[in-house]
Amino acid sequence: MSRTVYINGQYIAEEDAKISVFDRGFLFSDGVYEVTTVLESKLISFEAHLTRLHRSLRELDMNEACSDDELLNIHRKLVETNNVKEGLVYLQVTRGAAERDFFYPDSDTPSSLFLFTQEKTLVNAPLAERGAKVVTVEDQRWSRRVTVFKVKTISHTLDSIQCYF
């Protein structure tokens, strides 16, 4: 049985999930994301994630995809439907599907909202048990404007940390 995901108002099997090729998240990485931990089938620090999501959307002048209550209900339904005991819920909001242009689409263009769950061992993870060696290098992103650091965009890379397992 496949996972159920949520896309733009619909709960759907992951293999049937589709995003428009004209979605600005796909074309321009024009979106934000949040990842909420799930332990014992409960969402951890959900309010803090909502706060950061609102801040990220504000910083990029993006529309809210739905209300906070709706987001909470979507998270809970996905955790229940997919029977997630330990893992995460990934949420992504993009500026939506519009003609490809460098200008933002009209403000009435609906945002795209996509969520999925992932069952994952977090508490007793093998890596946490055995540890990992890491090497850090200077991260040039930190020399940019301060508002950039407050936004979790879907285009960030982890080039600042190299892990050796």
Contacts in CASP RR format, 6 or more apart in sequence:
PFRMAT RR
TARGET T0000
AUTHOR 0000-0000-0000
METHOD contacts of the structure
MODEL  1
MSRTVYINGQYIAEEDAKISVFDRGFLFSDGVYEVTTVLESKLISFEAHL
TRLHRSLRELDMNEACSDDELLNIHRKLVETNNVKEGLVYLQVTRGAAER
DFFYPDSDTPSSLFLFTQEKTLVNAPLAERGAKVVTVEDQRWSRRVTVFK
VKTISHTLDSIQCYF
2 13 0 8 1.000
2 14 0 8 1.000
2 15 0 8 1.000
3 13 0 8 1.000
3 14 0 8 1.000
3 82 0 8 1.000
3 116 0 8 1.000
3 117 0 8 1.000
4 11 0 8 1.000
4 12 0 8 1.000
4 13 0 8 1.000
4 14 0 8 1.000
4 78 0 8 1.000
4 81 0 8 1.000
4 82 0 8 1.000
5 11 0 8 1.000
5 12 0 8 1.000
5 13 0 8 1.000
5 14 0 8 1.000
5 17 0 8 1.000
5 78 0 8 1.000
5 114 0 8 1.000
5 115 0 8 1.000
5 116 0 8 1.000
6 12 0 8 1.000
6 74 0 8 1.000
6 77 0 8 1.000
6 78 0 8 1.000
6 113 0 8 1.000
6 114 0 8 1.000
6 115 0 8 1.000
6 116 0 8 1.000
7 17 0 8 1.000
7 18 0 8 1.000
7 19 0 8 1.000
7 112 0 8 1.000
7 113 0 8 1.000
7 114 0 8 1.000
8 110 0 8 1.000
8 112 0 8 1.000
8 113 0 8 1.000
8 114 0 8 1.000
9 113 0 8 1.000
11 77 0 8 1.000
11 78 0 8 1.000
11 81 0 8 1.000
14 116 0 8 1.000
17 114 0 8 1.000
19 26 0 8 1.000
19 112 0 8 1.000
19 114 0 8 1.000
20 26 0 8 1.000
20 96 0 8 1.000
20 97 0 8 1.000
20 112 0 8 1.000
21 27 0 8 1.000
22 97 0 8 1.000
22 98 0 8 1.000
22 99 0 8 1.000
22 100 0 8 1.000
23 94 0 8 1.000
23 96 0 8 1.000
23 97 0 8 1.000
23 112 0 8 1.000
24 30 0 8 1.000
24 31 0 8 1.000
24 94 0 8 1.000
24 95 0 8 1.000
24 96 0 8 1.000
24 97 0 8 1.000
24 98 0 8 1.000
24 105 0 8 1.000
25 31 0 8 1.000
25 94 0 8 1.000
25 95 0 8 1.000
25 96 0 8 1.000
25 112 0 8 1.000
25 154 0 8 1.000
26 94 0 8 1.000
27 100 0 8 1.000
29 153 0 8 1.000
29 154 0 8 1.000
29 155 0 8 1.000
30 60 0 8 1.000
30 94 0 8 1.000
30 95 0 8 1.000
30 96 0 8 1.000
31 60 0 8 1.000
31 62 0 8 1.000
31 92 0 8 1.000
31 93 0 8 1.000
31 94 0 8 1.000
31 95 0 8 1.000
31 153 0 8 1.000
31 154 0 8 1.000
32 53 0 8 1.000
32 56 0 8 1.000
32 57 0 8 1.000
32 60 0 8 1.000
32 62 0 8 1.000
32 92 0 8 1.000
32 93 0 8 1.000
32 151 0 8 1.000
32 152 0 8 1.000
32 153 0 8 1.000
32 154 0 8 1.000
33 90 0 8 1.000
33 91 0 8 1.000
33 92 0 8 1.000
33 93 0 8 1.000
33 152 0 8 1.000
33 153 0 8 1.000
33 154 0 8 1.000
34 49 0 8 1.000
34 52 0 8 1.000
34 53 0 8 1.000
34 56 0 8 1.000
34 90 0 8 1.000
34 91 0 8 1.000
34 152 0 8 1.000
35 49 0 8 1.000
35 88 0 8 1.000
35 89 0 8 1.000
35 90 0 8 1.000
35 91 0 8 1.000
36 43 0 8 1.000
36 44 0 8 1.000
36 45 0 8 1.000
36 46 0 8 1.000
36 49 0 8 1.000
36 75 0 8 1.000
36 88 0 8 1.000
36 89 0 8 1.000
36 91 0 8 1.000
37 43 0 8 1.000
37 44 0 8 1.000
37 45 0 8 1.000
37 87 0 8 1.000
37 88 0 8 1.000
37 122 0 8 1.000
38 44 0 8 1.000
38 79 0 8 1.000
38 84 0 8 1.000
38 85 0 8 1.000
38 86 0 8 1.000
38 87 0 8 1.000
38 88 0 8 1.000
38 89 0 8 1.000
38 117 0 8 1.000
39 86 0 8 1.000
39 87 0 8 1.000
39 122 0 8 1.000
39 123 0 8 1.000
40 85 0 8 1.000
40 86 0 8 1.000
41 79 0 8 1.000
41 80 0 8 1.000
41 84 0 8 1.000
41 85 0 8 1.000
43 72 0 8 1.000
43 75 0 8 1.000
43 76 0 8 1.000
43 79 0 8 1.000
43 89 0 8 1.000
46 72 0 8 1.000
46 75 0 8 1.000
49 91 0 8 1.000
50 68 0 8 1.000
50 71 0 8 1.000
52 152 0 8 1.000
53 91 0 8 1.000
53 93 0 8 1.000
54 64 0 8 1.000
55 150 0 8 1.000
55 151 0 8 1.000
56 150 0 8 1.000
56 151 0 8 1.000
56 152 0 8 1.000
56 153 0 8 1.000
57 63 0 8 1.000
57 64 0 8 1.000
57 93 0 8 1.000
59 147 0 8 1.000
59 150 0 8 1.000
59 151 0 8 1.000
60 95 0 8 1.000
60 151 0 8 1.000
60 153 0 8 1.000
61 104 0 8 1.000
62 93 0 8 1.000
62 95 0 8 1.000
62 111 0 8 1.000
63 95 0 8 1.000
63 107 0 8 1.000
63 109 0 8 1.000
63 110 0 8 1.000
63 111 0 8 1.000
64 111 0 8 1.000
65 71 0 8 1.000
65 93 0 8 1.000
65 110 0 8 1.000
65 111 0 8 1.000
65 112 0 8 1.000
65 113 0 8 1.000
66 74 0 8 1.000
66 113 0 8 1.000
71 91 0 8 1.000
74 115 0 8 1.000
75 89 0 8 1.000
75 91 0 8 1.000
75 115 0 8 1.000
78 84 0 8 1.000
78 89 0 8 1.000
78 115 0 8 1.000
78 116 0 8 1.000
78 117 0 8 1.000
79 89 0 8 1.000
79 117 0 8 1.000
82 117 0 8 1.000
82 119 0 8 1.000
84 117 0 8 1.000
84 118 0 8 1.000
84 119 0 8 1.000
85 119 0 8 1.000
86 119 0 8 1.000
86 120 0 8 1.000
86 121 0 8 1.000
86 122 0 8 1.000
86 123 0 8 1.000
87 117 0 8 1.000
87 118 0 8 1.000
87 119 0 8 1.000
87 120 0 8 1.000
87 121 0 8 1.000
87 122 0 8 1.000
88 117 0 8 1.000
88 118 0 8 1.000
88 120 0 8 1.000
88 122 0 8 1.000
89 115 0 8 1.000
89 116 0 8 1.000
89 117 0 8 1.000
90 115 0 8 1.000
90 116 0 8 1.000
90 117 0 8 1.000
90 118 0 8 1.000
91 113 0 8 1.000
91 114 0 8 1.000
91 115 0 8 1.000
92 112 0 8 1.000
92 113 0 8 1.000
92 114 0 8 1.000
92 115 0 8 1.000
92 154 0 8 1.000
93 111 0 8 1.000
93 112 0 8 1.000
93 113 0 8 1.000
93 114 0 8 1.000
94 111 0 8 1.000
94 112 0 8 1.000
94 114 0 8 1.000
94 154 0 8 1.000
95 104 0 8 1.000
95 105 0 8 1.000
95 109 0 8 1.000
95 111 0 8 1.000
95 112 0 8 1.000
96 105 0 8 1.000
96 109 0 8 1.000
96 110 0 8 1.000
96 111 0 8 1.000
96 112 0 8 1.000
97 109 0 8 1.000
97 112 0 8 1.000
98 105 0 8 1.000
98 106 0 8 1.000
98 109 0 8 1.000
99 105 0 8 1.000
127 165 0 8 1.000
132 163 0 8 1.000
132 164 0 8 1.000
132 165 0 8 1.000
133 163 0 8 1.000
133 164 0 8 1.000
134 161 0 8 1.000
134 162 0 8 1.000
134 163 0 8 1.000
134 164 0 8 1.000
135 161 0 8 1.000
135 162 0 8 1.000
135 164 0 8 1.000
136 160 0 8 1.000
136 161 0 8 1.000
136 162 0 8 1.000
137 160 0 8 1.000
137 161 0 8 1.000
137 162 0 8 1.000
138 160 0 8 1.000
139 159 0 8 1.000
139 160 0 8 1.000
141 148 0 8 1.000
141 149 0 8 1.000
141 156 0 8 1.000
141 160 0 8 1.000
142 149 0 8 1.000
END
